[in-house]
């Protein structure tokens, strides 16, 4: 192949691997690099007081929690803190994001430094400690939820793989966003339980334990559990029954994603709430 044609082909493939999507107040760039869950790494770019703002949408915080590296003494947390300090990146613990503000005249090297941090952490942290059960739980159903939420074209209003504090422990939900409710903010928490995987009873137990602990903290939160049996065996159906039967007792709502009516009900509810947020009638988290 002619070297010029070859270089044009490579350059074209590089451009095709990066996508850009406009959002309220900025835009998202999606890169070909994958996060710890196999989803594309995305960066929100906006502006604030004449500065360029870069945010990681909570992907790195989700990686910390899912790989059990969220404690300040954990190797992954200390590594992230050191790298963030070296590159002047802010770790916003309240929102669960990494953030960098740059002058408008900044060169591209500082932008790529931010990308380098995200890629490095999503590569290294899963190898420090990868809890197999937690990673397996979300592979299939979580990917479908991610596609459906992205189709709403409001990803910047939603924290993905968000840390949630309970009375006794810290948990991770698939999505988190906030609505105004009677003069206060009410968090919407969406947990994911893929009961078609190997240990469906463990999946159900995790959800029930989280529901109890989150509810006991006495904070205005709405927990929704999206699960999928997907034609699996009796143990999966038993786990689904545990999730369904304990809704009233533990104060959450359950949605079977394999059931068309349940899926439509959850999707419509989520779309309506996120549309309210996008119109500026509710605060962001």
PyMOL commands that set and color helices and strands:
alter all, ss='L'
color gray80, all
select helices_A, chain A and resi 3-16+59-66+75-86+108-128+132-137+140-151+155-157+200-216+234-245+247-250+260-278
alter helices_A, ss='H'
color red, helices_A
select strands_A, chain A and resi 19-23+26-34+40-48+51-55+90-92+97-103+159-165+170-181+184-194+221-228+252-256
alter strands_A, ss='S'
color yellow, strands_A
deselect
rebuild
show_as cartoon
